[in-house]
Amino acid sequence: MNIRDLFQSKAQHLFWKRLDPAQVVDVASGEAIEKDEAYFVVRMKEMYLVAARRLWRRFYPMLHGYVEYGGAETHAVAGPGQLRELSETNLDRVVNLNYRLTGPTAYHGGDVSLLVGLYSVPGQEAVKALVDTVSTVASLGGIALGPSVEIVNVVKAGVENIVGLNEARLELGIRDTFYQNNPLQSGYYVGINAPITQVIFDQLWLKEGRLVKGVDPIVGQPYEDHDYMVLEIERRTSRDDWPGLPGLVEFQDKFGAIMRDGGLSVAQKRERLGALWPQFTQALNDSTYLTRPDREQIAASVAGDLNRRLQALESGNPFESRSWKDETTTSRSPAEFDFLDVPDYVDHRDPDSVREARAVLAGSPFEG
């Protein structure tokens, strides 16, 4: 034994790599997330600790993640902390899968920075502050449209407590930034608490959402050689939660008030909708929560739905659902406007449909 080894050791390059699309079974991977065309979601796909028990103490995995984009930072804590109120026994036996860290976020170009830490946490009094962080975040509804003040404060307090604890140990930390030379694209990224030289990359597969090891995915067995985490970057082309987005939600009441006003004729309703429309399209164009295709789709769909409601009122048969909405939905008066009832009237595969949507976003659909 070299005596110098007692006083010094080499740093190690730990494993962090994106799986090739061919290594991901039955799931799309490798799609580009284009500027102003798509959304991204960052998800903890799976995490695992080899040492669930050290001597008489049991440990369970917990992942703490930060995603920074566009001047905003979102935080999330993934782990079995919500179950602590029932029992702290055997929290290491909880299977942690598919936990959303952030998103959907409209990608408008620029850097996306990711910082995640995989911790081993003992289930005991000394680290209840960390476990409580998960429970409290869950009670606040998790990550919604952005980092609420409550969530930021809760996570910040949890991090401050972690720093002072020897019991909670960081097993693997990853900081990565996606930019021009490391483009943002859908896929699965594997971090393993082992030197690169000890991991046979060609024998790693993602099968049914779990990391397996073998010469091929059919004979592959669950990976258990080292601590690891699998992160997913998901690409989405649209978001269906737009009715509740800041800047848009107030137009629900404004459009609804015009449609419900029994003292207005259909012509007057049309005129008032036309006067309100530029404000709505301006809000759409200003929204950083939306991509260009979704702005067009929302504008065209809301306009199409409102116009069909107006036509139903003019026809004298206001409860004929086919006049203004899909026949499979429950028939209601067209005066009862709700963003949640608006179907998608745009076919993005049809150039004419897209051109009409862009025209609606740029002009007034209530003339005449």
C-alpha positions in Angstrom: 0.0 0.0 0.0 1.3 3.4 -0.9 1.5 5.6 2.2 0.5 8.7 0.1 -2.9 7.1 -0.5 -3.7 7.8 3.1 -3.4 11.5 2.6 -4.7 12.0 -1.0 -7.0 10.5 -3.6 -8.0 11.2 -7.1 -11.2 12.9 -8.0 -13.6 10.8 -10.0 -15.7 11.6 -13.1 -19.1 10.3 -12.1 -21.5 9.0 -14.7 -24.1 11.4 -16.3 -25.2 10.8 -19.8 -28.3 10.9 -22.0 -29.5 7.5 -23.2 -29.6 7.1 -27.0 -33.1 6.8 -28.5 -32.3 3.2 -29.3 -31.7 2.5 -25.6 -35.3 3.6 -24.7 -37.9 0.9 -25.3 -41.2 1.8 -26.9 -41.0 5.5 -26.0 -40.2 8.5 -28.3 -36.9 10.2 -27.5 -34.6 12.7 -29.1 -37.2 15.1 -30.4 -35.9 18.7 -30.6 -37.7 21.3 -28.4 -37.8 24.2 -30.8 -37.9 27.9 -29.8 -41.5 29.1 -29.4 -42.8 25.8 -30.8 -43.0 23.4 -27.8 -43.0 23.1 -24.1 -40.6 21.1 -21.8 -41.3 19.2 -18.7 -38.5 17.9 -16.4 -39.4 14.8 -14.5 -37.7 12.5 -12.0 -38.3 9.2 -13.8 -36.7 7.0 -11.2 -34.3 7.1 -8.3 -32.6 4.3 -6.4 -30.2 3.7 -3.4 -28.1 0.6 -3.2 -27.7 0.9 0.6 -31.2 0.9 2.0 -29.7 0.0 5.4 -26.4 0.8 7.1 -25.9 -1.1 10.4 -29.2 -0.6 12.3 -30.3 2.5 10.3 -32.6 2.5 7.3 -32.2 5.1 4.5 -34.5 6.1 1.7 -33.8 8.2 -1.4 -34.9 11.8 -1.8 -34.3 14.1 -4.7 -34.0 17.9 -4.5 -34.2 19.7 -7.8 -33.8 23.2 -9.2 -34.6 24.2 -12.7 -33.6 27.8 -13.8 -35.0 29.3 -17.0 -35.9 32.8 -18.2 -34.8 34.4 -14.9 -37.1 32.2 -12.8 -36.2 29.2 -10.7 -38.5 26.4 -9.7 -37.8 24.0 -6.8 -39.2 20.5 -6.1 -38.5 17.8 -3.6 -39.3 14.2 -4.5 -39.5 11.5 -1.9 -41.9 9.5 0.4 -42.2 12.3 2.9 -46.0 12.5 2.5 -46.3 9.1 4.1 -44.4 10.1 7.3 -47.6 11.2 9.0 -48.8 7.5 8.8 -45.5 5.9 9.7 -41.7 6.3 9.3 -41.2 2.6 9.1 -39.9 1.2 5.9 -40.0 4.4 3.9 -37.1 3.0 2.0 -39.6 0.6 0.4 -41.5 3.3 -1.4 -41.1 3.2 -5.2 -40.5 6.7 -6.5 -41.4 7.2 -10.2 -42.5 9.9 -12.6 -42.4 12.9 -10.3 -42.6 16.3 -12.1 -39.9 18.8 -11.1 -41.1 21.6 -13.4 -43.2 22.4 -16.4 -44.9 22.5 -18.7 -42.7 25.5 -19.6 -42.9 27.3 -23.0 -39.4 27.3 -24.5 -38.5 30.7 -26.0 -34.8 30.0 -26.5 -31.9 30.6 -24.2 -30.3 28.4 -21.5 -32.1 25.9 -19.3 -30.1 25.1 -16.2 -30.7 22.0 -14.1 -29.3 21.3 -10.6 -30.4 18.1 -8.8 -29.2 16.2 -5.8 -29.9 12.6 -4.8 -29.8 12.3 -1.0 -29.9 9.3 1.3 -32.1 10.2 4.2 -32.6 8.3 7.4 -36.2 8.2 8.7 -35.7 9.6 12.2 -36.3 12.7 14.3 -33.0 14.3 13.2 -34.1 14.8 9.7 -37.8 15.4 10.1 -37.3 19.0 8.8 -36.3 17.6 5.4 -39.1 15.1 5.4 -41.6 17.8 6.3 -40.5 19.8 3.3 -42.0 17.2 1.0 -45.3 17.0 3.0 -45.7 20.8 3.1 -45.0 21.3 -0.6 -47.5 18.5 -1.3 -50.2 20.3 0.8 -49.6 23.5 -1.2 -50.4 21.7 -4.5 -46.8 21.1 -5.7 -45.4 23.1 -8.6 -48.2 24.9 -10.4 -47.6 27.7 -12.9 -44.5 28.8 -11.3 -42.6 29.1 -8.0 -45.2 30.4 -5.5 -43.8 32.4 -2.5 -45.1 29.7 -0.2 -43.3 26.8 -2.0 -40.1 28.8 -2.4 -40.0 29.6 1.4 -40.8 26.0 2.4 -38.1 24.5 0.1 -35.6 27.2 1.2 -36.1 26.3 4.8 -35.7 22.6 4.0 -32.4 23.2 2.3 -31.1 25.3 5.2 -31.9 22.4 7.5 -30.2 19.9 5.2 -27.0 21.8 5.3 -26.7 21.4 9.1 -27.3 17.7 9.1 -24.8 14.9 8.9 -27.5 12.3 8.7 -28.8 13.4 5.3 -26.0 12.7 2.8 -25.7 13.8 -0.8 -25.0 10.7 -2.9 -24.9 12.3 -6.3 -25.3 15.9 -7.6 -25.7 17.0 -11.2 -25.6 20.5 -12.6 -26.1 20.7 -16.4 -27.1 23.5 -18.8 -28.8 23.0 -22.1 -27.8 25.6 -24.7 -26.8 25.9 -28.3 -24.0 23.3 -28.2 -26.0 21.1 -25.8 -29.5 21.5 -27.3 -32.7 21.0 -25.4 -34.4 17.8 -26.6 -36.7 15.1 -25.3 -35.0 12.2 -23.7 -33.8 10.4 -20.6 -30.7 11.3 -18.7 -29.0 8.9 -16.3 -26.8 9.9 -13.3 -25.0 7.1 -11.6 -22.9 7.4 -8.4 -19.9 5.6 -9.9 -16.9 6.5 -12.1 -17.6 6.6 -15.8 -15.1 3.7 -16.3 -17.2 1.4 -14.1 -20.4 1.8 -16.1 -21.0 -0.1 -19.3 -23.1 2.4 -21.1 -24.1 0.1 -24.0 -25.8 -2.2 -21.5 -28.1 0.3 -20.1 -31.7 0.5 -21.2 -34.9 2.2 -20.1 -37.7 -0.4 -20.1 -41.2 0.4 -18.9 -39.9 3.5 -17.2 -37.2 1.7 -15.2 -33.4 1.4 -15.7 -32.2 -2.1 -16.6 -28.9 -3.6 -17.4 -28.1 -6.3 -19.9 -26.9 -7.1 -23.4 -30.4 -6.2 -24.6 -33.6 -4.9 -23.0 -35.4 -8.2 -23.2 -32.9 -10.0 -20.9 -32.0 -6.9 -19.0 -32.4 -6.9 -15.2 -33.1 -4.0 -12.9 -29.9 -1.9 -12.4 -28.7 -2.4 -8.8 -24.9 -1.8 -9.1 -24.9 1.8 -7.8 -27.1 4.6 -6.6 -28.7 6.3 -9.6 -31.4 8.7 -10.8 -33.1 8.9 -14.2 -34.4 12.3 -15.3 -36.7 12.8 -18.2 -37.1 15.9 -20.4 -40.5 15.7 -22.0 -41.6 17.6 -25.1 -45.2 18.8 -25.3 -46.8 20.5 -28.2 -49.7 22.1 -26.3 -51.0 22.7 -22.8 -54.6 22.2 -21.9 -54.4 24.2 -18.6 -54.4 27.5 -20.5 -57.8 28.7 -19.1 -56.2 29.2 -15.7 -53.0 31.0 -16.9 -52.3 34.5 -15.5 -53.4 37.2 -17.9 -56.0 34.9 -19.5 -58.2 33.8 -16.7 -59.9 37.2 -16.3 -61.2 37.1 -19.8 -63.3 34.1 -18.8 -65.5 36.4 -16.8 -65.5 39.2 -19.4 -66.6 37.0 -22.3 -69.0 35.2 -20.0 -70.6 38.4 -18.8 -71.3 39.6 -22.4 -72.8 36.3 -23.4 -75.0 36.1 -20.3 -76.3 39.6 -20.6 -80.0 39.1 -21.5 -80.5 42.8 -22.1 -78.2 42.7 -25.2 -79.2 41.7 -28.7 -77.0 39.3 -30.6 -75.7 42.2 -32.6 -74.8 44.1 -29.5 -73.1 41.0 -28.0 -71.1 40.6 -31.2 -70.1 44.3 -31.1 -68.9 44.1 -27.5 -67.0 40.9 -28.1 -65.3 42.6 -31.0 -64.3 45.5 -28.8 -62.9 43.1 -26.2 -61.1 40.9 -28.7 -57.9 43.0 -29.2 -57.3 43.0 -25.4 -57.6 39.2 -25.4 -55.2 38.7 -28.3 -52.7 41.1 -26.8 -52.8 39.1 -23.6 -52.2 35.9 -25.7 -49.3 37.5 -27.6 -47.7 38.8 -24.3 -48.0 35.5 -22.4 -44.7 33.9 -21.8 -46.6 30.7 -20.7 -47.6 29.9 -24.3 -46.0 29.0 -27.5 -46.9 30.4 -30.9 -49.0 27.4 -32.0 -51.0 27.5 -28.8 -51.6 31.3 -29.1 -53.1 30.7 -32.5 -55.1 27.6 -31.4 -56.6 29.4 -28.4 -57.5 32.5 -30.4 -59.1 30.5 -33.2 -60.9 28.1 -30.8 -62.3 30.8 -28.5 -63.4 32.9 -31.5 -65.0 29.8 -33.2 -66.8 28.8 -30.0 -68.2 32.3 -29.4 -69.3 32.7 -33.0 -71.1 29.4 -32.9 -72.9 30.4 -29.7 -73.9 33.7 -31.3 -75.2 31.7 -34.3 -77.2 29.4 -32.0 -78.8 32.4 -30.3 -79.7 33.9 -33.7 -81.2 30.6 -34.9 -83.9 30.8 -32.2 -82.9 27.3 -31.0 -80.4 28.1 -28.2 -80.2 24.5 -26.9 -79.1 22.9 -30.1 -75.6 21.9 -29.1 -74.4 21.0 -32.7 -74.7 24.7 -33.6 -71.9 25.8 -31.4 -70.1 22.8 -29.9 -69.4 19.1 -30.4 -72.4 16.9 -30.4 -70.8 14.5 -27.9 -70.9 17.2 -25.1 -73.8 18.0 -22.8 -76.2 20.5 -24.4 -76.3 23.8 -22.5 -77.4 27.3 -23.4 -74.8 29.0 -25.6 -75.0 32.0 -23.2 -73.2 29.9 -20.6 -69.7 30.5 -22.0 -66.8 28.8 -20.2 -63.2 28.4 -21.4 -63.3 24.8 -20.2 -66.0 24.0 -22.8 -64.0 25.4 -25.7 -62.9 22.6 -28.1 -59.9 22.8 -30.4 -61.0 24.1 -33.8 -57.5 24.1 -35.3 -55.9 21.3 -37.3 -52.2 22.0 -37.3 -51.7 19.5 -40.1 -53.9 21.6 -42.4 -52.1 24.8 -43.7 -55.5 26.4 -44.4 -56.6 25.9 -40.8 -53.3 27.3 -39.5 -53.6 30.4 -41.8 -57.2 31.0 -40.5 -56.0 30.7 -36.9 -53.2 33.3 -37.5 -55.7 35.6 -39.1 -58.0 35.4 -36.1 -55.1 36.1 -33.7 -54.2 39.2 -35.8 -57.7 40.5 -36.6 -61.3 40.6 -35.4 -63.5 37.5 -35.9 -66.7 39.2 -34.9 -67.3 41.7 -37.7 -70.7 41.5 -39.5 
